[in-house]
Amino acid sequence: MYGDSSWLDTAGRLLIVACFLGNGVCNLAPARIRHHIERMGELGTPVPAATHWIGMAMLFAGSALVLADWHADIGAWCLIVFTVAATAIFHRFWNVQDPAKRNSSRITVFANTAIVGGLLLLLGNML
């Protein structure tokens, strides 16, 4: 439709992967790992430590697959599942009493919805 759009695909992949890798690397700090696992436990997530590490594996494996454009569809699905699960676990804004925290969490839900939308578009471009 707009001529050669391969640079758009590459830029989109790089931006999506940068988002996930940036957050993933930050969340590998020991204090962040501990905080996430404790919070997951408080929120009722089953086997929080295993769930955390499975999520991190999905984040990094999905990012690598999308970036390398090798089984990128599987990578995109890994990132979609990770995003939906993390959002469902950590951003239940309707349960948050503090108005500022509730609003921040609601904004994160909408941002994550947009990220999933971008991943779905990426999947659509692979067809």
C-alpha positions as CSV (number, residue, x, y, z in Angstrom):
1,M,0.0,0.0,0.0
2,Y,2.8,2.5,0.9
3,G,5.6,0.9,-1.1
4,D,8.4,-0.9,0.7
5,S,7.3,-1.1,4.3
6,S,10.1,-3.4,5.5
7,W,11.7,-0.6,7.5
8,L,8.4,0.0,9.3
9,D,8.3,-3.7,10.3
10,T,11.9,-3.6,11.5
11,A,11.3,-0.4,13.5
12,G,8.1,-1.8,15.0
13,R,9.9,-5.0,16.1
14,L,12.7,-3.0,17.6
15,L,10.4,-0.7,19.5
16,I,8.3,-3.6,20.8
17,V,11.3,-5.6,21.8
18,A,13.0,-2.6,23.4
19,C,9.9,-2.1,25.6
20,F,10.0,-5.7,26.8
21,L,13.7,-6.0,27.2
22,G,14.1,-2.7,29.1
23,N,11.5,-3.7,31.6
24,G,12.7,-7.3,31.8
25,V,16.3,-6.3,32.5
26,C,15.2,-3.8,35.2
27,N,13.1,-6.5,36.8
28,L,16.2,-8.8,37.1
29,A,17.5,-6.8,40.0
30,P,17.4,-8.9,43.2
31,A,15.2,-6.4,45.0
32,R,12.7,-6.3,42.1
33,I,12.6,-10.1,41.9
34,R,11.9,-10.3,45.6
35,H,9.3,-7.6,45.4
36,H,7.5,-9.1,42.4
37,I,7.4,-12.6,44.0
38,E,6.1,-11.3,47.3
39,R,3.5,-9.2,45.6
40,M,2.3,-12.0,43.5
41,G,1.9,-14.1,46.6
42,E,-0.1,-11.4,48.3
43,L,-2.3,-11.2,45.2
44,G,-3.0,-14.9,45.3
45,T,-0.9,-16.0,42.4
46,P,-0.3,-19.7,42.6
47,V,3.4,-20.7,43.0
48,P,4.5,-17.1,42.7
49,A,8.3,-17.8,42.3
50,A,7.7,-20.3,39.5
51,T,5.2,-18.1,37.9
52,H,7.6,-15.1,38.0
53,W,10.4,-17.1,36.4
54,I,8.1,-18.6,33.7
55,G,7.0,-15.1,32.9
56,M,10.5,-13.8,32.6
57,A,11.4,-16.8,30.4
58,M,8.4,-16.0,28.2
59,L,9.4,-12.3,28.1
60,F,13.1,-12.9,27.1
61,A,12.4,-15.9,24.7
62,G,9.5,-14.0,23.0
63,S,11.6,-10.9,22.6
64,A,14.5,-12.9,21.1
65,L,12.2,-14.7,18.7
66,V,10.6,-11.5,17.5
67,L,13.9,-9.7,17.2
68,A,15.6,-12.5,15.3
69,D,12.5,-12.9,13.1
70,W,12.8,-16.7,13.7
71,H,9.4,-18.2,14.7
72,A,8.4,-14.6,15.4
73,D,4.8,-15.7,15.6
74,I,5.6,-17.9,18.6
75,G,7.5,-15.0,20.1
76,A,4.6,-12.6,19.6
77,W,2.3,-15.1,21.3
78,C,4.7,-15.4,24.2
79,L,4.7,-11.7,24.7
80,I,0.9,-11.5,24.4
81,V,0.4,-14.2,27.0
82,F,3.0,-12.5,29.3
83,T,1.4,-9.1,28.9
84,V,-2.1,-10.3,29.6
85,A,-1.0,-12.4,32.6
86,A,1.1,-9.6,34.1
87,T,-1.7,-7.1,33.6
88,A,-4.2,-9.5,35.2
89,I,-1.9,-10.1,38.2
90,F,-0.5,-6.7,38.9
91,H,-3.0,-4.1,37.6
92,R,-6.5,-4.9,39.1
93,F,-7.2,-1.2,39.3
94,W,-10.8,-1.7,40.4
95,N,-9.5,-3.1,43.7
96,V,-7.1,-0.2,44.4
97,Q,-8.4,2.3,47.1
98,D,-5.8,5.1,46.6
99,P,-7.1,7.3,43.7
100,A,-3.6,8.1,42.3
101,K,-2.5,4.4,42.4
102,R,-5.9,3.3,40.9
103,N,-5.5,5.8,38.0
104,S,-1.8,4.8,37.4
105,S,-2.8,1.1,37.3
106,R,-5.8,1.9,34.9
107,I,-3.4,3.8,32.6
108,T,-1.1,0.8,32.6
109,V,-4.0,-1.5,31.7
110,F,-4.8,0.7,28.7
111,A,-1.1,0.9,27.7
112,N,-0.8,-2.9,27.9
113,T,-3.9,-3.2,25.8
114,A,-2.2,-1.1,23.2
115,I,0.9,-3.2,23.3
116,V,-1.1,-6.4,22.8
117,G,-2.8,-4.6,19.9
118,G,0.6,-3.9,18.4
119,L,1.6,-7.5,18.8
120,L,-1.6,-8.6,17.1
121,L,-0.8,-6.3,14.2
122,L,2.7,-7.8,14.0
123,L,1.1,-11.2,13.9
124,G,-1.2,-10.0,11.1
125,N,1.8,-8.8,9.1
126,M,3.3,-12.2,9.2
127,L,0.4,-13.8,7.4
